[in-house]
Amino acid sequence: MATTLVTGVAGFIGMHAADALLSRGDRVLGIDILNDYYDPRLKYARLERLSERHGRSFHFERVDFADRHDLDAVLSAHRFDRILHLGAQAGVRYSIDNPHAYVQSNLVGHLNLLEIARARRVEHLVYASSSSVYGGNRTFPFRVEDRVERPLSLYAATKKADELMSESYAHLYRLPQTGLRFFTVYGPWGRPDMVMWIFTRAILAGEPIALFNHGEMERDFTYVDDIVAGIVAALDRPPADDGSEKPGGSIGPHALYNIGNNRAEPLGRMIDLLEAEIGRPAIRRHLPMQPGDVSSTCAEIAPIQSQLGFVPRTTIDEGIPKFVRWYREFHGLDDQRGMSPTSSMATASPREMVG
Ligand SMILES: NC(=O)c1ccc[n+]([C@@H]2O[C@H](COP(=O)([O-])OP(=O)(O)OC[C@H]3O[C@@H](n4cnc5c(N)ncnc54)[C@H](O)[C@@H]3O)[C@@H](O)[C@H]2O)c1
């Protein structure tokens, strides 16, 4: 039975990925710092769900993976076969006010995981990158072969730097790795700082929502179950160290893939679907573009389709109602359309469009 070390296991994607691995009989050693970038109660609730569903196959340790000594101390008691590194300081806009958090978690943390992988000779390290590395890329859809040297935020710069650090470890130590560039992930147990959550909350409360770039935004929204299917497929297939060129251009054992839906959905369509499921109209406020943001994303997914058999299955027409239903249930909202416990008239601004 394989054991996977999952970092950021109390996070949105980490919880879902751990759940999928445990459900098929793998063991998971999960780590997380449980920081308060967003309400930690949601992180505790995710951990509780994993423990309830999987009992002793799931083991959790609270640790800061940017602290190498603490990390080594915690991991010394455990063995694992591979690593799924999903923990990070996420978010584009938060990096404008909190740059050091990104250097710690995303650069120092990534190096620490690379060193652990190297010392333990794990069979595969799969790590999270982001569509934000494409910055202001003008060719659509975004391809892993595109040159991505113009990040529009520090968050994007750290994710690109992670890919470069991984490439050097694949070359120097032949460490098999796969980097996954996620495109705007949404679904049950999602992130309160992201656009879908923030708009859902505001529409339920009768508050206005902020449409940056006057609503002229498109996103390749990816349902979390599709992301998880891609993660599990990637984990099971470490890239071969055979000198062949991998997606992303490495000739070491290091592959890079986009995971998206391959559809750029206008923000307006997402809001229409939220309104339909919630049963009340959004109050839309048009605002200019925000610094660090990009107006459109779309993933080219041919490499992950052909190499890992990945097929996105959930359109936003199915996924958005599922998210809204979970949101109502999680918050104990009754089924009276449009009811919400709190309401203020401040405009709800999405902090995150990309992740
Ligand atoms: N959700 C998206 O749309 C999206 C899009 C692109 C990329 N990503 C990437 O996917 C990964 C998972 O994202 P998510 O949406 O689940 O985010 P999340 O914020 O819900 O989860 C990240 C988890 O990492 C933990 N963490 C952060 N720093 C840590 C540290 N120093 N030590 C230990 N734990 C730490 C946090 O406490 C959190 O629980 C991240 O790497 C993120 O950058 C997400």
The ligand as an SDF file (V2000), in Angstrom:
LIG
                    3D

 44 48  0  0  0  0  0  0  0  0999 V2000
   -7.3400   26.8680   -6.1500 N   0  0  0  0  0  0  0  0  0  0  0  0
   -6.8930   27.3110   -7.3150 C   0  0  0  0  0  0  0  0  0  0  0  0
   -7.6610   27.8000   -8.1550 O   0  0  0  0  0  0  0  0  0  0  0  0
   -5.4240   27.1830   -7.6620 C   0  0  0  0  0  0  0  0  0  0  0  0
   -5.0350   27.6180   -8.9360 C   0  0  0  0  0  0  0  0  0  0  0  0
   -3.6910   27.5260   -9.2820 C   0  0  0  0  0  0  0  0  0  0  0  0
   -2.7810   26.9960   -8.4050 C   0  0  0  0  0  0  0  0  0  0  0  0
   -3.1740   26.5820   -7.1650 N   0  0  0  0  0  0  0  0  0  0  0  0
   -2.1670   26.0090   -6.2740 C   0  0  0  0  0  0  0  0  0  0  0  0
   -2.6650   24.7700   -5.7950 O   0  0  0  0  0  0  0  0  0  0  0  0
   -2.1850   24.5290   -4.4740 C   0  0  0  0  0  0  0  0  0  0  0  0
   -3.3470   24.2670   -3.5450 C   0  0  0  0  0  0  0  0  0  0  0  0
   -4.2000   25.4160   -3.5750 O   0  0  0  0  0  0  0  0  0  0  0  0
   -5.5470   25.5270   -2.7370 P   0  0  0  0  0  0  0  0  0  0  0  0
   -6.5110   26.2610   -3.5780 O   0  0  0  0  0  0  0  0  0  0  0  0
   -5.8810   24.2130   -2.1580 O   0  0  0  0  0  0  0  0  0  0  0  0
   -5.0630   26.5520   -1.6020 O   0  0  0  0  0  0  0  0  0  0  0  0
   -5.3050   26.5390   -0.0210 P   0  0  0  0  0  0  0  0  0  0  0  0
   -4.8280   27.8770    0.4610 O   0  0  0  0  0  0  0  0  0  0  0  0
   -6.7040   26.1370    0.2910 O   0  0  0  0  0  0  0  0  0  0  0  0
   -4.3230   25.3980    0.5020 O   0  0  0  0  0  0  0  0  0  0  0  0
   -2.9580   25.6010    0.7300 C   0  0  0  0  0  0  0  0  0  0  0  0
   -2.6400   25.0380    2.1100 C   0  0  0  0  0  0  0  0  0  0  0  0
   -1.2230   25.1570    2.3140 O   0  0  0  0  0  0  0  0  0  0  0  0
   -1.0150   25.4660    3.6740 C   0  0  0  0  0  0  0  0  0  0  0  0
    0.3010   26.1160    3.8150 N   0  0  0  0  0  0  0  0  0  0  0  0
    0.6680   27.3210    3.3260 C   0  0  0  0  0  0  0  0  0  0  0  0
    1.9330   27.5890    3.6930 N   0  0  0  0  0  0  0  0  0  0  0  0
    2.3710   26.5200    4.4290 C   0  0  0  0  0  0  0  0  0  0  0  0
    3.5810   26.2230    5.0990 C   0  0  0  0  0  0  0  0  0  0  0  0
    4.6180   27.1010    5.0960 N   0  0  0  0  0  0  0  0  0  0  0  0
    3.7030   25.0520    5.7480 N   0  0  0  0  0  0  0  0  0  0  0  0
    2.6550   24.1620    5.7740 C   0  0  0  0  0  0  0  0  0  0  0  0
    1.4700   24.4050    5.1610 N   0  0  0  0  0  0  0  0  0  0  0  0
    1.3430   25.5640    4.4880 C   0  0  0  0  0  0  0  0  0  0  0  0
   -2.1650   26.4000    4.0440 C   0  0  0  0  0  0  0  0  0  0  0  0
   -2.4220   26.4110    5.4430 O   0  0  0  0  0  0  0  0  0  0  0  0
   -3.3240   25.8090    3.2410 C   0  0  0  0  0  0  0  0  0  0  0  0
   -4.1060   24.9250    4.0280 O   0  0  0  0  0  0  0  0  0  0  0  0
   -1.3530   25.7580   -4.1090 C   0  0  0  0  0  0  0  0  0  0  0  0
   -0.0080   25.4680   -4.3880 O   0  0  0  0  0  0  0  0  0  0  0  0
   -1.8730   26.8260   -5.0420 C   0  0  0  0  0  0  0  0  0  0  0  0
   -0.8860   27.8100   -5.2740 O   0  0  0  0  0  0  0  0  0  0  0  0
   -4.4940   26.6660   -6.7850 C   0  0  0  0  0  0  0  0  0  0  0  0
  1  2  1  0
  2  3  2  0
  2  4  1  0
  4  5  1  0
  4 44  2  0
  5  6  2  0
  6  7  1  0
  7  8  2  0
  8  9  1  0
  8 44  1  0
  9 10  1  0
  9 42  1  0
 10 11  1  0
 11 12  1  0
 11 40  1  0
 12 13  1  0
 13 14  1  0
 14 15  2  0
 14 16  1  0
 14 17  1  0
 17 18  1  0
 18 19  2  0
 18 20  1  0
 18 21  1  0
 21 22  1  0
 22 23  1  0
 23 24  1  0
 23 38  1  0
 24 25  1  0
 25 26  1  0
 25 36  1  0
 26 27  1  0
 26 35  1  0
 27 28  2  0
 28 29  1  0
 29 30  1  0
 29 35  2  0
 30 31  1  0
 30 32  2  0
 32 33  1  0
 33 34  2  0
 34 35  1  0
 36 37  1  0
 36 38  1  0
 38 39  1  0
 40 41  1  0
 40 42  1  0
 42 43  1  0
M  CHG  2   8   1  16  -1
M  END
$$$$
